[in-house]
Amino acid sequence: MTNTSTWAHITDRHVLEEIGRRVEGTRLDTNVTQQRLAEESGVSKSTVERLEKGESVAMQSFIRVLRVLGLLDSLMSALPERDLRPTDLAAGVRERRKRASSGTPPPEPWTWEDE
């Protein structure tokens, strides 16, 4: 898969740290203590601390914290819903793919000929 996003070449460690900074910033902007966020999220205060430091936490804990901070919709909008592609519909396909094929490499991204 080719990914040209800003974050594609940033280490996982740095991505976790940035997520932690953003979670902490949102928490502070909404004037919520780590203790209160932990209680409302149903996670431990140390989990909130680890998340804000950019350390790994369980996905369920992350979701709970985002829900309390009002950020869960933002996460979900970053992950597109899988719909049938127009070419699938034209071919009469009625179900979404359940697995990727291993035989054909993905196509290179399309570019203008003069690039």
Secondary structure, 3 states (H helix, E strand, C coil): CCCCCCCCCCCHHHHHHHHHHHHHHHHHHCCCCHHHHHHHHCCCHHHHHHHHHCCCCCHHHHHHHHHHHCCHHHHHHHCCCCCCCHHHHHCCCCCCCCCCCCCCCCCCCCCCCCC
